[in-house]
């Protein structure tokens, strides 16, 4: 793996974790309807819930699929790939996509 690929993976993992840290935590799930839009609700380990966003019906599944619960394993995968002797080209491709979408700070 090139130093640039390793840097790309680590930077994507860092940005993903920062974004998750400032987002409503919990297991995000769609539920109910608020007008014509699904409610996105974070379910905390203690059983509490919190609305995290209003989303159009077409985006609710995407939002819930990438709840903050995904950030840890995804960041770990990117970092483990960054430290691997043989590069995982899929991880590098995901890191590049993430870097194009995740905020820097």
N, C-alpha and C positions, 0 to 999 in steps of 0.2 A: 504494500500500500504506500502511496506517495504521502509525503508530509502534508500536502495540500488536501488530499482526500481525508486524512485523519483530522485535520483542522476543520474541514467542512462538517464532518460527523459530530465532532465535539461542540461546534458552534450551534448546530441545529438542536442538539440535545439541551444545551444551555438555554436557548431561546424558548424551547418548548416548556421546560421546567419553569422559567420565569412567567410565561403566560399562564400556566396552570396555577401558579402560586397566587396570582392576583384575580383568579376566576373563582366563582362560587364553588366550594368543594363539594364532594359527594358523588354518588352514583346518579347521573342525570338520566331521566326517563321522561318521555312524552306522556301526557295524561290530560284528560278532560279537554274541553274547548273553551277558549276565551274569545267570544265573537266567532270569527271564522278561522282563528289561528289556534294551534295546539299550545298548551302551556308546557313549558319545560321546567321540570321540578328536580331539584337536587335532594336526594334521600341520604341523610346522614346516618352513620353507624348507630347512633343513639335512637333512631326511629323518627327524628325530626325531619321536616321537609322545608324547602325554601324555593320559591320561584326564581329562576335564574335568567330567563329571557322570554320574550315573545318572539315566536318564529313562524314563518309561513309554513303551511302544511308540507310543502316540498322539501324543506330544510330541517325539519324536526329530527328525522332519523340520522341525518349527518351530524347534527349537533350532539345528539345523545350517544352516537357511536364514538365521538371524540371527546367524551367528558374528561375531566381532569384525571379520572382513574386510569386512563390510557397513557398519560404522560410518563409516569415512572417506568413502566416496562418498555415503552418506545425509546425513551432516553437511554435506558440501560442497554438496549439492543444497539443503538447507534454508538454508544461508548465502547461496548465490547467489540464491535466491528472495527472501531478506530484503533483498538489495541491488537487486532488480529494480524497474523503474518500474511494471510491470504485475504485480499479484500472481498467483501460481499458487495457485488455491484448493485444489488437491489437496495441495500442499506444506503449506499452512496446516492442512488437515485432519489430515495425518499428524503434524505437529508437535503439535497438540492431543492426539491419541491418545497420542503418546510422552510428553508432559508428564503425562498421567494415569497412566502406568505406570513411568516412569523415576525413580529416586531423586534427590533434590536434591543430595546430597553423596556 
